[in-house]
Amino acid sequence: MPVFQQTFWKIWYQYLSKRIGSDPVTFLNYGYWPPEGETITLKPEDESNRPAIQLYHHVASGADLTEKDVLEVSCGHGGGASFIKRYHHPKTYSAIDQNPKAIESNRKTHGILGIDFRTGDAQALDFPEKHFDAVINVEASHCYPRQDAFFKSVYRVLRLGGHLLYADFRTSAEVAQLDRDIKEAGFQIKSKTDITPDVVRALQKTSERYRSLAHKLAPKILHNVMETFAAVEGTKIYNSFVNGERIYWSYQLVKAT
Ligand SMILES: C[S@@+](CC[C@H](N)C(=O)[O-])C[C@H]1O[C@@H](n2cnc3c(N)ncnc32)[C@H](O)[C@@H]1O
C-alpha cells in the first residue's frame, strides 16, 4: 500500500507537470486569504498568484529566515521557493521534490535565483545532519506514505533551535496520528493553527481560474477529477473543508533538544 501511494502521487504529479507544460503554473496549493484581506505587498508580476503566495508567506513568517540556511521539502513547480528567496532573504535555499520533471523545469524557470533544486524523497532527505536552520513544507505531507519517517528525517537535518514550518490538511480522524508523528520525531509544537476558513476564502477566489485551467489542460473525461483535485467550489474536497471533514493545519515546530 505505501509503495502504491508513493507511485500514485509520483505518476500524478508528473502527469500534471507534463500537461501544464509551458503554462505559468508555478504553485500547486489551495491558497490562503485571511479575513482582514491581503497580507503582503507584492510586485505586480506576483499578483496573479496572490492566494498561493499568501499561504507561503503565512508559513514562512513562522520564523525569521533572513540570512538562514533553508530547505523546502516538496517544492512542486517552485513558485514558493522563488517567493521565499526573493521576499524572505535566506542565505541559501535548497528545494527538493520527487517529481523530476518539476525539478528540471524549476532549474530553468527559477535558476537565476541561485536556488539548489534537487530530486529527492521527503521521507529520506539526502543532506548532512544539522545542515539547515529551517525547513518549509506546504501542502504535500498527505502524499507521503511514511509520515513518521518524514518528520524524523526533517528533525535530523535541522540544527538545534531550527524550525519546521509546515501546513497541510487532514481528515479529522487523521489529526491525532499527525500529532503523534510530530512528537515522536522529537519536535516541540510552538503553534498549531486551524487555517481552514482562510483556505476556503482563497478557494472561493481561485475557483473560476482553476476551473478554466482544468478544462484547458485536461481532456473532457478528466475535467471532474481535475476540478476536485483543485478543490474548486462545489467539489467533494471543497465541501469537506466547509463541513469540517477536512481541516487545514498550520504548525510551527522547533527542534528544541
Ligand atoms: C500539492 S503539491 C504542493 C507543491 C508546493 N509545495 C506548492 O505548494 O506549490 C505536492 C507536492 O508533493 C510532492 N511529493 C509527493 N510525495 C513526495 C515525496 N515522497 N517526496 C518529495 N516530494 C513529494 C509532489 O511531487 C508535489 O510536487
The ligand as a Gaussian input file, in Angstrom:
#p B3LYP/6-31G(d) Opt

LIG

0 1
 C        0.118000      19.741000      -3.737000
 S        1.780000      19.745000      -4.350000
 C        2.452000      21.122000      -3.438000
 C        3.649000      21.712000      -4.117000
 C        4.175000      23.018000      -3.487000
 N        4.538000      22.829000      -2.101000
 C        3.165000      24.136000      -3.626000
 O        2.537000      24.497000      -2.620000
 O        3.009000      24.655000      -4.750000
 C        2.511000      18.310000      -3.539000
 C        3.953000      18.044000      -3.970000
 O        4.484000      16.995000      -3.159000
 C        5.398000      16.237000      -3.966000
 N        5.624000      14.937000      -3.314000
 C        4.732000      13.924000      -3.112000
 N        5.321000      12.882000      -2.484000
 C        6.631000      13.237000      -2.283000
 C        7.754000      12.585000      -1.651000
 N        7.641000      11.358000      -1.115000
 N        8.932000      13.250000      -1.603000
 C        9.074000      14.509000      -2.141000
 N        8.033000      15.161000      -2.732000
 C        6.824000      14.539000      -2.809000
 C        4.682000      16.165000      -5.307000
 O        5.563000      15.786000      -6.343000
 C        4.134000      17.600000      -5.419000
 O        5.067000      18.448000      -6.055000

